[in-house]
């Protein structure tokens, strides 16, 4: 403030000397200037240095956007879904959906940030049959059109380290509800940057942590990194007021011995632990690998059978934990084909990926209730199985695709994709956003072609997509127990079932992002 007053005084004196016509005029001007300076001192007398610093800090914070930044991703889609059943019958339906993602981020320092996404996804209008069941399962709740509630899709913090225990290894650590959907490979058709996992085998929401280590500096191999991933898909704890139990008829029973947040009997945590390893990535050609193990996976097991007469035999199922799963995948990506052959090939992307899964049922014993009509005739022993078998079963999957700039329309890309799954293939792609079912989980063949167009930059885009799935076995979209049993269409019909043989989904959307 003193500098400001001195500068003002000097400027005023210079101006006065330039225009004064006599010594008397100069003296008069100086006296007037002294009075102005004195008044200015009185005005600034009460301003404290700390207050000024605080005001300056607030101005800097505002100027540097030191607050949560929001972004919007709003998609309106129209899906035409068709199913052909094993007996030759078919049905079609048309569905309008709105999906809103509200993204948020805040970085208080250069090496620490918070990321989050709130999600709203629903079909147009009221649901006529709003079932509170697997539609709201935690793994898929934000990728399934529901009742329009706003939910947390992602919420995690991310720390960036410059070196790891003195080694020249940049690293990151993150905890929270992880970005685990629309990962690499699956992101191309979704017209967005890839999230954490390899989309061929994992596309499921989960809560967990990750630790990434950039090895390119210490190995001189471009793009090499190693990432540890861990998550929890189901907890073994009871909830609050666990002693109050619904009887299903509007009445309740009370268990005075129940304890909140205690361990549930015969329930274990469903956990996943694995890694992602990229041995090479030069920006054009890259190789990506992943492997994991998941424990205590759930599925539908038979708990009651009616042996009264004929086929099929009516059964009752319960959701139970049945065993463990190994999974792995290796993917090759060419982000640009060749070098300078043509502009189109320079901007084309090709990928091929191979994945495998192996189920390991626990074979834990349990009892199945036997009925003859409405009469109970006892129980019989059974064992927990996985995919309808008490033995370990291995499944495999191939996934290939290519996309390139459209040669007829500016600011557009065309993509084609194909995948094939074997009889016992089981992926973690429950959150894949294809209303007809996860194509990457298909035990059979799936074909897809898509067209993405920028309407107003990346702020307003559109897509037309066609997905066709030819199932060779049942249970593609099931969980891990008997509900995921693979049967041919003929075998399923012999058991009195009429499963989906082929599925189609024609999608058109307009998407706003800012």
C-alpha positions, 0 to 999 in steps of 0.5 A: 500500500505504501508503494501504491501511495508513493507511486501515486504521489510521484505520478501526480507531482510529475503531472503537476510540474508539467502543467503548472504555470507558476510557483504559486500554482505549484504550491497550491497543487502540492497542498491539495495533493498532501490532503488527498494522500492523508485521506487515502491513508485514513481509508486504508488504515484499518486494513490488516495484512492478514486480511489482505493475504486471505483475500488474495488467496481466495482470488487465486483459488477461484482463478485456479479453479480450486473447487470441484469441477463437474461434467455432464454425459447425457445419452438418450437411446432407442433400442429395438430388441429381438429374441428368437427362442429354441422352439422357433418363436420370437418377440420384439420390443422397443425401449427408450432410455435416458442415461445421465452421468454426472462426473466430478473431480478435484485436485487439491495438490498436483499429486492427489485427486478425487474422481466421482460419477453419479448415475441415473439410468431408466426406461421412459415411464413407470416400470410396470413390474419393478422387481427388487432383485438382480436388476439392482445387484451391485455389479450392474445397478448403474448399467441396467435401466432401473427406477430412475434413482441417482446412485454412485457409480464411481467414487475414488481418490488417486495418489501420484508418486514420482518414485517408488522407494527411491527407484525411478518408478512413477506409481499410483495408489487408489481406493474407492468405488473403482472405474471398472466398466467400459474398459480397454477394447470395449471402450471403442464402440462406447466412444470414450476413453478406456477405464481400468480393466480389460473389457474382454473379461471384466466389465463389472462395477466393484469397490476396491483398490489399485496400485500401478507401477510405471516400469518404462524408466527402469527397463527402457521398454516403452509403456511397460507397467504393472498394476495390482487390482483388488475388489470386494463384490459381496460382504459377509456382514449383516445390516443395521436392524438385522433382527427385524425380518420380513415374513413376506406377507406384510408382517415382521418377525424379531430376533432379539439375538441378532447383532448389527454388522455381525458375520452372516452364517454360511456367507463369506466375502466375495473378493477378487485379486489380480493384476494387469501387466503391459509388457510393451506399448509404443503408442501404436502397437501394444500388448496387454495382459491380465489375470485374477482369482475370485473367491466365493462366487454366487449362483442359483442352486436347487434347494427344493424339488417336486417329484410328483409327476412327469417332466419338467420337474418343478424346482426352487432355487436359492442364491448361494456361494458355490466356489472360486474362479480363475480368469486371464486374458491377453490382448494385442492392439494396433493403433494405426496400421502400418506407417504412412501407407494411407491416412485411413490406415494411420487412423485405423485400430485393430485388436485381437484378444484371447481369454480363459476362465476356470471354475473351481466348485467348493463341493460343500454339502447341503440338503435339497428338500423333496416334495410330492406335490405339496407333501414333503417327503424328506431331503436328499444330500447335494453338493455345491457345483459351478456351471452345473458341474462338480468338476473344474471347468475351463472356458475360452473366448476370442474377441477381435475388432477393427474400426476406422474413419468413415470415408463417406462422412466426415468426423465419423468412425465405423467399427466391426467386432466379433467374439466367440465363447466356448461351452464353459466360458464365464466372463465378468462382463455383467455390466456390459451395456447391451440390453439384449445381453452381454455379447462378451459373455456369449457361449456362441458367436456374437457379431457387431457393427457400429457407426459413431458420428460427431454432430457438434464436436464431442459435445453432441454425438450419435451412434447406430449399432447392431448386435447379433448373438447366436447362442450355442449353449444356455447360461451365458448371462447367468451367474456361477452355479446351476443357473449358468449350466451350459445346455444345447438348445435341444438338451434344454428343450428336452428338460422342458425349457425354451431358452433364447437361441438368438438375440438382436439389439439395434441401438440408436442414440444421441449423446451430450457431453460437456 
